[in-house]
Amino acid sequence: MSKVITQDHIDKSMSYARFRDLVNSLLIERQTTGPNQSKELVQYTRLNNQRMDRVDKKTVIMPELLEELKAIGENQIWLGLVEAWCGDVPHNVPPLAKMAVSVPKVSFRLLLRDENLDVMDAYLTNGGRSIPKVIALKKDTLEELWTWGPRPEPAVKLFQELKEKGVPYADISEELQKWYNKDKGQALQKEILELVRSAK
């Protein structure tokens, strides 16, 4: 069994398509997910929605990863913790969704972080509620296979380097977006490839 994830969490989780519909509906009302409804977070959500559209169209799963995914022998659930305003979500969640729909054995499901802090607080990153966070589970037993997140390792290092230099958060965020645009999901795919292999 996972530390805290129960069948109730799985039952109330949503598909990636449902998440996209939710975000679109909220934006019509000038809203975002979570308790903080500031104009800034709504604007981030609008930008993220455009980025998800772009990443959805442009993501191509590496043949090596696709082969490894197709070799998965048991049904799995990849459960992601997200919020619509988070700048790392649009670059990582669409490729993960595309990986899952490529194979019959993997179901990709999403929970909103701030509505599921019991799960989030069991999967902190350096003490913080960093998202997206993905927990891969065996479907039948909810046994944890691996976790990933909140961003690929090269992006983690870039963030730390800039933070240690005292670069303002807005500038760090801009540099991360540049890194994501240049990387095109390759680092994420390589990391998931290694995790899937390690879980065999």
Secondary structure, 3 states (H helix, E strand, C coil): CCCCCCHHHHHHCECHHHHHHHHHHHHHCCCCCCCCCCHHHHHHHHHHHHHHHHHHHHCCCCHHHHHHHHCCCCCEEEEEEECCCCCCHHHHHHHHHHHHHCCCCEEEEEEEHHHCHHHHCCCCECCECCCCEEEEEECCCCCEEEEECCCCHHHHHHHHHHHHCCCCHHHHHHHHHHHHHHHCCHHHHHHHHHHHHHCC
